[in-house]
């Protein structure tokens, strides 16, 4: 898939665990894990907004396009 999810990279830079992020964005661990591993087929804007707010980043830092 040409869309790469860099959630794990951003989390590592912020030194934030999956559990901590899960509590901040009010998503289950399993849903965050699906996003983190790049297995998600879609991402809601509300979820992306919550992730950006919790991680203090821009959407382009989480999502990347590669051919």
C-alpha positions as CSV (number, residue, x, y, z in Angstrom):
1,X,0.0,0.0,0.0
2,X,1.4,3.4,-1.0
3,X,0.2,5.1,2.2
4,X,2.6,4.6,5.1
5,X,1.5,5.1,8.7
6,X,4.4,6.5,10.8
7,X,2.5,6.3,14.1
8,X,5.2,4.2,15.7
9,X,7.9,6.6,14.7
10,X,6.1,9.6,16.2
11,X,5.3,7.7,19.4
12,X,8.9,6.8,19.8
13,X,10.0,10.5,19.3
14,X,7.5,11.5,21.9
15,X,8.4,8.6,24.2
16,X,4.7,7.7,24.5
17,X,3.5,4.1,25.0
18,X,0.5,2.6,23.2
19,X,-1.4,2.5,26.5
20,X,-0.8,6.2,27.2
21,X,-1.8,7.2,23.7
22,X,-4.9,5.0,23.9
23,X,-6.1,6.8,27.0
24,X,-5.4,10.3,25.5
25,X,-7.3,9.7,22.2
26,X,-9.9,7.4,23.7
27,X,-9.3,4.5,21.3
28,X,-8.9,0.8,22.1
29,X,-5.5,-0.7,22.1
30,X,-6.5,-3.1,19.3
31,X,-7.6,-0.2,17.1
32,X,-4.4,1.8,17.8
33,X,-2.4,-1.3,17.1
34,X,-4.1,-1.8,13.7
35,X,-3.2,1.8,12.9
36,X,0.4,1.5,14.2
37,X,1.1,-1.6,12.2
38,X,-0.3,0.0,9.0
39,X,-3.1,-2.6,8.6
40,X,-5.9,0.0,8.8
41,X,-7.9,0.4,5.6
42,X,-9.2,3.9,6.6
43,X,-8.7,6.6,9.3
44,X,-11.4,9.0,10.4
45,X,-10.6,12.6,10.4
46,X,-11.7,12.8,14.1
47,X,-9.2,10.0,14.9
48,X,-6.4,11.7,13.0
49,X,-7.3,15.0,14.8
50,X,-7.1,13.3,18.2
51,X,-3.8,11.7,17.3
52,X,-2.3,15.0,16.1
53,X,-3.5,16.7,19.3
54,X,-2.2,14.0,21.6
55,X,1.2,13.7,19.8
56,X,1.5,17.4,19.0
57,X,2.2,16.8,15.3
58,X,0.7,17.4,11.9
59,X,-1.2,14.8,9.8
60,X,1.7,14.6,7.3
61,X,4.0,13.4,10.1
62,X,1.7,10.4,10.7
63,X,0.7,9.6,7.1
64,X,3.1,9.4,4.2
65,X,2.7,8.6,0.5
66,X,5.2,6.4,-1.2
67,X,4.9,4.9,-4.7
